[in-house]
């Protein structure tokens, strides 16, 4: 275990933003979770277009996508040798289709990362009740995904439904180390990134990267406590609508541009990653309403943060960091970036103009965004707390938006869509 990030972890943190693609047999049956008994012939997208998914992701500024290659129902979006409960038993592409292969090709063409979600819980596999047999079954599925589709950016292991079940994570880890050593591993086994702890897409301050073996932060005011510390940055996941899989009757739950911006400030803006779910519909394409709202939101991010004012940095009195601009500039946002090569050290910070604090917080991490009323500045002073604290960069912006948007109360889905009372 180490409190220093690997180059792959740092690259993942800097990329920051990805799209989740919940797609599968549930899409065609109005379900969120199903029990593995839905007819595989119901999977039949009329015009599946993974290049449209990827074009949408690229246009939104996402650096990777994560596809639900197998959800809890056990239906596989690739023609696996392990089960007939897959696209091979569907009428789509006359049973010869492979959603994972088509998405992998589209990602390669666009130079965007491919992530795959493989649920450990499988409600269709007859061998699931036999742990040893199911471990072998699961490893075979994972081997197929890790060896057929080129480099993987992220492997996503959902813990839902697996309470009290122990899988052979040692074998899973060895397999990933052999075939996909650079892939980020989410949440289970030997993870390299962790879940933020909610499905609202929200991090908090402090946003810690160093945790103990249980995933709990072990830092207090920048001082590491004894324990098996490891560097494990968080990923926030959230659906663009009220459900994860596309549903025909929940358009009213589509999040507003302002709510999505509020999520952005409270995930990426606090130093976490953001995985925003934008699910393909029954045609096999991103729903036009979802795509339009996504691009409306990300266009506002681009408008606000594409023209930075970058100051020169120097050490000021008392160890403060001084940021000097070449001319007076009006700012209403500031982005701070911590130097993370040796780990995360900043546990507190204040930004001052002429001795007055205009922004403050605890952690900085890979990026920390502050919004404040417009102020004209030539020089900023930044006080850092935490032994070994260093900034890698500072950028100022004038957006015309002097405060972070407020989170809105979100409408519920039109109908209950769960086989189980817990999602």
C-alpha positions as CSV (number, residue, x, y, z in Angstrom):
1,X,0.0,0.0,0.0
2,X,1.2,3.5,-0.8
3,X,0.0,7.0,-0.2
4,X,1.5,8.1,-3.5
5,X,-0.6,7.9,-6.7
6,X,0.5,5.8,-9.6
7,X,0.9,7.5,-13.0
8,X,-2.4,5.8,-14.1
9,X,-4.3,7.1,-11.1
10,X,-3.0,10.7,-11.7
11,X,-4.0,10.5,-15.4
12,X,-7.4,9.2,-14.4
13,X,-7.9,12.1,-11.9
14,X,-6.8,14.7,-14.5
15,X,-9.2,13.3,-17.1
16,X,-11.9,13.7,-14.5
17,X,-15.2,13.3,-16.5
18,X,-16.7,10.2,-18.0
19,X,-20.1,8.9,-19.2
20,X,-21.9,5.9,-17.7
21,X,-23.9,3.9,-20.2
22,X,-26.5,1.7,-18.6
23,X,-27.8,-0.5,-21.4
24,X,-29.1,-4.0,-21.5
25,X,-32.2,-6.2,-21.3
26,X,-33.7,-3.9,-18.7
27,X,-33.8,-1.1,-21.3
28,X,-36.4,-3.1,-23.3
29,X,-38.6,-4.1,-20.3
30,X,-39.0,-0.9,-18.3
31,X,-36.9,-2.2,-15.4
32,X,-34.0,-1.0,-13.3
33,X,-33.1,-4.3,-11.7
34,X,-34.4,-7.6,-13.1
35,X,-34.1,-11.1,-11.8
36,X,-32.5,-12.9,-14.7
37,X,-35.7,-14.3,-16.2
38,X,-36.5,-11.7,-18.8
39,X,-36.7,-13.2,-22.3
40,X,-33.4,-12.6,-24.1
41,X,-35.3,-12.1,-27.4
42,X,-36.7,-8.8,-25.9
43,X,-33.2,-7.3,-26.5
44,X,-33.6,-5.8,-29.9
45,X,-32.3,-2.2,-30.5
46,X,-33.6,-1.0,-33.9
47,X,-30.6,1.2,-34.8
48,X,-27.8,0.7,-32.3
49,X,-25.0,3.2,-32.9
50,X,-22.1,3.1,-30.5
51,X,-20.4,5.8,-32.6
52,X,-23.2,8.1,-31.7
53,X,-22.7,7.3,-28.0
54,X,-19.0,8.2,-28.3
55,X,-19.6,11.3,-30.4
56,X,-21.9,12.5,-27.7
57,X,-19.3,11.8,-25.0
58,X,-16.5,13.5,-27.0
59,X,-18.7,16.6,-27.7
60,X,-19.4,16.8,-23.9
61,X,-15.7,16.7,-23.0
62,X,-15.8,13.3,-21.4
63,X,-12.6,11.3,-21.5
64,X,-14.0,7.9,-21.1
65,X,-17.2,5.8,-21.1
66,X,-18.2,2.9,-18.9
67,X,-20.7,0.3,-20.3
68,X,-22.8,-2.1,-18.2
69,X,-21.5,-5.2,-20.1
70,X,-23.3,-7.3,-17.5
71,X,-25.8,-6.0,-14.9
72,X,-27.2,-7.9,-11.9
73,X,-29.6,-9.8,-14.2
74,X,-26.7,-11.6,-15.8
75,X,-27.5,-10.7,-19.4
76,X,-24.2,-10.2,-21.3
77,X,-23.8,-7.6,-24.0
78,X,-21.1,-9.7,-25.7
79,X,-21.3,-13.3,-27.0
80,X,-19.8,-15.1,-24.1
81,X,-19.0,-18.8,-23.9
82,X,-20.2,-18.9,-20.3
83,X,-24.0,-18.6,-20.8
84,X,-26.7,-18.4,-23.4
85,X,-28.2,-15.4,-21.6
86,X,-26.6,-12.9,-23.9
87,X,-26.9,-11.0,-27.1
88,X,-26.2,-14.3,-29.0
89,X,-29.8,-15.4,-28.0
90,X,-31.4,-12.1,-29.2
91,X,-32.7,-11.2,-32.6
92,X,-30.4,-8.2,-32.8
93,X,-27.8,-8.6,-35.6
94,X,-29.4,-12.1,-36.0
95,X,-27.7,-13.2,-32.9
96,X,-24.2,-12.4,-34.1
97,X,-23.9,-9.0,-32.5
98,X,-21.4,-7.8,-29.9
99,X,-22.2,-4.4,-28.2
100,X,-18.9,-4.4,-26.4
101,X,-16.9,-4.9,-29.6
102,X,-18.8,-2.2,-31.4
103,X,-18.2,0.3,-28.5
104,X,-14.5,-0.7,-28.3
105,X,-14.0,0.1,-31.9
106,X,-15.8,3.4,-31.6
107,X,-13.7,4.3,-28.6
108,X,-10.5,3.5,-30.4
109,X,-11.5,5.6,-33.4
110,X,-12.2,8.6,-31.1
111,X,-9.2,8.1,-28.8
112,X,-11.5,7.9,-25.7
113,X,-11.2,5.4,-22.8
114,X,-13.3,2.3,-22.6
115,X,-14.6,1.1,-19.2
116,X,-16.6,-2.0,-18.6
117,X,-19.0,-2.8,-15.7
118,X,-19.2,-6.5,-14.8
119,X,-21.6,-7.2,-12.0
120,X,-20.3,-9.7,-9.5
121,X,-23.9,-10.5,-8.5
122,X,-25.6,-12.6,-11.2
123,X,-29.3,-13.5,-10.8
124,X,-29.4,-15.7,-13.9
125,X,-26.3,-18.0,-13.5
126,X,-27.4,-21.3,-12.0
127,X,-23.9,-21.8,-10.5
128,X,-24.2,-18.5,-8.4
129,X,-25.2,-20.5,-5.3
130,X,-22.0,-22.5,-5.6
131,X,-19.2,-20.0,-4.7
132,X,-16.3,-22.1,-6.1
133,X,-18.2,-22.8,-9.4
134,X,-19.3,-19.2,-9.8
135,X,-15.8,-17.8,-9.1
136,X,-14.6,-19.9,-12.1
137,X,-17.6,-18.7,-14.2
138,X,-16.9,-15.0,-13.3
139,X,-13.2,-15.3,-14.0
140,X,-14.0,-16.7,-17.4
141,X,-16.3,-13.8,-18.2
142,X,-13.7,-11.3,-16.9
143,X,-11.0,-13.0,-19.0
144,X,-13.1,-12.6,-22.1
145,X,-13.6,-8.9,-21.5
146,X,-10.0,-8.3,-20.6
147,X,-8.5,-10.1,-23.6
148,X,-10.9,-9.4,-26.5
149,X,-11.4,-5.7,-26.7
150,X,-8.0,-4.0,-26.3
151,X,-6.9,-1.7,-23.5
152,X,-9.5,-1.0,-20.8
153,X,-9.6,2.4,-19.0
154,X,-11.7,1.2,-16.1
155,X,-13.2,-1.9,-14.6
156,X,-16.4,-1.2,-12.6
157,X,-17.3,-3.7,-9.8
158,X,-20.7,-2.8,-8.3
159,X,-21.2,-4.1,-4.7
160,X,-25.0,-4.2,-4.9
161,X,-26.6,-7.5,-4.1
162,X,-23.3,-9.0,-2.8
163,X,-23.8,-8.3,0.9
164,X,-22.4,-11.2,2.8
165,X,-20.9,-12.9,-0.3
166,X,-17.1,-13.3,-0.6
167,X,-15.7,-13.6,-4.2
168,X,-12.2,-14.7,-5.2
169,X,-10.9,-11.2,-5.4
170,X,-7.3,-12.4,-5.2
171,X,-7.8,-14.3,-8.5
172,X,-9.6,-11.3,-10.0
173,X,-6.8,-9.0,-9.1
174,X,-4.2,-11.4,-10.6
175,X,-6.2,-11.6,-13.8
176,X,-6.4,-7.8,-14.1
177,X,-2.7,-7.4,-13.3
178,X,-1.9,-9.8,-16.1
179,X,-4.2,-8.6,-18.8
180,X,-5.2,-4.9,-18.0
181,X,-2.6,-3.6,-15.5
182,X,-3.3,0.1,-16.4
183,X,-7.1,-0.1,-15.9
184,X,-8.6,1.7,-12.9
185,X,-10.4,-0.8,-10.7
186,X,-13.6,0.6,-9.1
187,X,-14.8,-0.2,-5.6
188,X,-14.2,-3.9,-5.0
189,X,-11.3,-6.4,-4.8
190,X,-8.1,-4.4,-4.9
191,X,-9.5,-1.1,-6.1
192,X,-7.4,1.8,-7.3
193,X,-10.4,4.2,-7.2
194,X,-13.3,4.3,-4.8
195,X,-17.0,5.1,-4.6
196,X,-17.9,8.5,-3.2
197,X,-20.7,6.9,-1.1
198,X,-23.9,8.3,-2.7
199,X,-25.6,8.1,-6.1
200,X,-26.2,11.9,-6.3
201,X,-22.8,12.7,-7.8
202,X,-21.7,14.7,-4.7
203,X,-18.4,14.8,-3.0
204,X,-17.7,16.9,0.1
205,X,-14.9,19.0,1.6
206,X,-12.5,17.5,2.6
207,X,-12.3,15.2,-0.4
208,X,-9.6,12.7,0.7
209,X,-7.5,10.6,-1.5
210,X,-5.6,8.7,1.2
211,X,-7.7,6.1,3.0
212,X,-7.2,3.0,5.2
213,X,-7.8,-0.6,4.2
214,X,-11.6,-0.2,4.8
215,X,-11.8,2.9,2.5
216,X,-12.2,5.4,5.4
217,X,-10.1,8.5,5.4
218,X,-7.2,8.3,7.8
219,X,-6.1,11.9,7.6
220,X,-6.8,14.4,10.3
221,X,-5.6,18.0,9.7
222,X,-3.0,16.6,7.2
223,X,-1.4,14.1,9.7
224,X,-1.5,10.4,8.6
225,X,-2.6,8.1,11.3
226,X,-1.0,4.6,11.6
227,X,-2.7,2.0,9.4
228,X,-2.6,0.5,6.0
229,X,-2.8,3.7,4.1
230,X,-3.4,3.8,0.4
231,X,-4.1,6.4,-2.3
232,X,-7.6,5.8,-3.5
233,X,-9.3,8.8,-5.2
234,X,-13.1,8.9,-5.4
235,X,-15.5,8.7,-8.3
236,X,-19.0,10.3,-8.1
237,X,-21.7,8.5,-10.1
238,X,-25.2,10.0,-10.9
239,X,-27.9,9.5,-13.5
240,X,-29.0,12.3,-15.8
241,X,-32.6,11.2,-15.1
242,X,-34.3,9.7,-12.1
243,X,-33.4,6.1,-13.3
244,X,-30.2,4.5,-14.4
245,X,-31.6,2.5,-17.4
246,X,-33.6,4.5,-20.0
247,X,-37.3,4.5,-19.2
248,X,-40.1,5.6,-21.5
249,X,-42.0,7.6,-18.8
250,X,-39.5,9.6,-16.8
251,X,-38.6,12.5,-19.1
252,X,-39.9,14.8,-16.3
253,X,-37.0,13.6,-14.1
254,X,-34.3,14.9,-16.6
255,X,-32.0,17.1,-14.5
256,X,-31.9,20.7,-15.4
257,X,-28.8,22.4,-16.7
258,X,-28.4,24.3,-13.4
259,X,-28.7,21.1,-11.4
260,X,-26.1,19.4,-13.5
261,X,-23.8,22.4,-13.1
262,X,-24.4,22.2,-9.3
263,X,-23.2,18.5,-9.5
264,X,-20.2,19.5,-11.5
265,X,-19.1,22.1,-8.8
266,X,-19.7,19.5,-6.1
267,X,-17.8,16.7,-7.7
268,X,-15.1,17.8,-10.1
269,X,-15.0,21.2,-8.4
270,X,-14.1,19.5,-5.1
271,X,-11.4,17.2,-6.6
272,X,-13.4,14.0,-7.3
273,X,-14.1,12.4,-10.6
274,X,-17.6,12.5,-12.2
275,X,-19.3,9.6,-14.0
276,X,-22.6,10.9,-15.4
277,X,-25.0,8.2,-16.6
278,X,-26.6,9.0,-20.0
279,X,-28.3,5.7,-21.0
280,X,-29.0,4.6,-24.6
281,X,-32.7,4.1,-25.4
282,X,-34.5,1.2,-27.1
283,X,-33.3,2.3,-30.5
284,X,-29.7,1.9,-29.3
285,X,-28.9,5.6,-29.4
286,X,-28.6,8.3,-26.8
287,X,-32.1,9.9,-26.3
288,X,-32.2,13.3,-28.1
289,X,-33.5,15.0,-24.9
290,X,-30.7,13.6,-22.8
291,X,-28.1,14.4,-25.3
292,X,-29.3,17.9,-25.7
293,X,-29.4,18.5,-22.0
294,X,-25.9,17.0,-21.5
295,X,-24.4,19.3,-24.2
296,X,-26.3,22.3,-22.9
297,X,-24.6,21.7,-19.5
298,X,-21.1,21.0,-20.8
299,X,-21.3,23.9,-23.2
300,X,-21.8,26.2,-20.2
301,X,-18.8,24.6,-18.5
302,X,-16.7,25.2,-21.6
303,X,-18.0,28.8,-21.9
304,X,-17.1,29.5,-18.3
305,X,-13.7,27.8,-18.0
306,X,-12.1,27.8,-21.5
307,X,-10.3,31.2,-21.1
308,X,-8.2,31.2,-18.0
309,X,-6.0,33.9,-16.5
310,X,-2.8,32.2,-15.5
311,X,-0.6,34.0,-13.0
312,X,3.0,33.6,-12.1
313,X,3.5,31.8,-8.8
314,X,6.1,32.7,-6.1
315,X,6.7,32.1,-2.4
316,X,5.4,35.0,-0.3
317,X,5.8,36.0,3.3
318,X,5.2,33.3,5.9
319,X,5.3,30.5,3.3
320,X,2.2,31.8,1.4
321,X,1.9,31.3,-2.3
322,X,1.7,34.6,-4.2
323,X,-0.1,34.6,-7.6
324,X,0.7,37.7,-9.7
325,X,-1.2,38.5,-13.0
326,X,0.5,40.5,-15.7
327,X,-2.3,43.1,-15.5
328,X,-5.4,43.8,-13.4
329,X,-8.1,41.2,-14.1
330,X,-11.7,40.7,-12.9
331,X,-12.3,37.2,-11.5
332,X,-15.3,35.4,-10.1
333,X,-13.8,31.9,-10.1
334,X,-10.5,30.4,-9.1
335,X,-9.1,26.9,-9.8
336,X,-6.4,25.6,-7.5
337,X,-4.4,22.4,-8.4
338,X,-2.3,20.5,-5.8
339,X,1.0,19.0,-6.7
340,X,0.1,15.3,-6.1
341,X,3.1,13.4,-7.3
342,X,4.1,12.5,-3.7
343,X,0.5,12.3,-2.4
344,X,-2.1,14.6,-1.0
345,X,-1.0,17.0,1.7
346,X,-3.1,20.2,1.7
347,X,-5.7,20.0,4.5
348,X,-6.7,23.6,4.5
349,X,-6.4,26.8,2.3
350,X,-7.4,30.4,2.2
351,X,-7.3,32.8,-0.8
352,X,-6.8,36.4,0.1
353,X,-6.9,39.7,-1.8
354,X,-5.4,42.7,0.0
355,X,-5.5,40.7,3.3
356,X,-9.3,39.8,2.9
357,X,-10.3,36.2,2.5
358,X,-12.4,35.7,-0.7
359,X,-12.4,31.9,-0.7
360,X,-11.4,29.1,1.7
361,X,-11.8,25.4,2.2
362,X,-10.0,22.2,3.3
363,X,-8.6,19.9,0.6
364,X,-7.5,21.0,-2.9
365,X,-6.5,17.8,-4.7
366,X,-6.3,17.5,-8.4
367,X,-8.6,20.6,-8.8
368,X,-10.6,22.8,-6.5
369,X,-13.0,25.4,-7.9
370,X,-14.0,28.4,-5.9
371,X,-16.8,30.8,-6.9
372,X,-17.1,34.3,-5.4
373,X,-18.5,37.8,-6.2
374,X,-16.4,39.5,-8.9
375,X,-13.2,41.1,-7.7
376,X,-10.5,43.0,-9.6
377,X,-7.0,41.7,-8.7
378,X,-3.4,41.9,-9.7
379,X,-2.2,39.7,-6.9
380,X,-3.6,36.8,-4.8
381,X,-2.1,35.2,-1.7
382,X,-2.9,31.6,-0.8
383,X,-2.3,30.2,2.6
384,X,-1.9,26.4,2.8
385,X,-2.2,24.1,5.8
386,X,-0.5,20.7,5.8
387,X,3.1,19.7,6.0
388,X,4.5,19.2,2.5
389,X,1.7,21.2,0.8
390,X,2.4,22.4,-2.7
391,X,0.4,23.9,-5.5
392,X,0.9,22.8,-9.0
393,X,-1.1,25.6,-10.6
394,X,-3.7,28.4,-10.3
395,X,-6.1,29.6,-12.9
396,X,-8.5,32.5,-12.6
397,X,-11.8,33.0,-14.6
398,X,-14.5,35.5,-15.1
399,X,-17.7,33.6,-15.9
400,X,-20.5,36.1,-15.0
401,X,-21.6,33.5,-12.4
402,X,-20.4,34.6,-9.0
403,X,-21.8,31.7,-7.1
404,X,-22.1,27.9,-7.5
405,X,-25.6,26.9,-8.7
406,X,-27.9,25.4,-6.1
407,X,-29.0,21.8,-6.1
408,X,-32.7,21.4,-7.0
409,X,-35.1,19.0,-5.5
410,X,-35.4,16.2,-8.0
411,X,-38.7,14.6,-9.1
412,X,-39.1,10.8,-8.6
413,X,-39.6,8.4,-11.5
414,X,-43.2,8.0,-12.7
415,X,-43.4,4.3,-11.7
416,X,-41.6,1.9,-9.4
417,X,-39.2,-0.1,-11.5
418,X,-37.4,-2.4,-9.0
419,X,-37.8,-6.1,-8.3
420,X,-36.2,-5.4,-4.9
421,X,-36.9,-2.7,-2.3
422,X,-33.2,-1.7,-2.3
423,X,-31.4,-0.1,-5.2
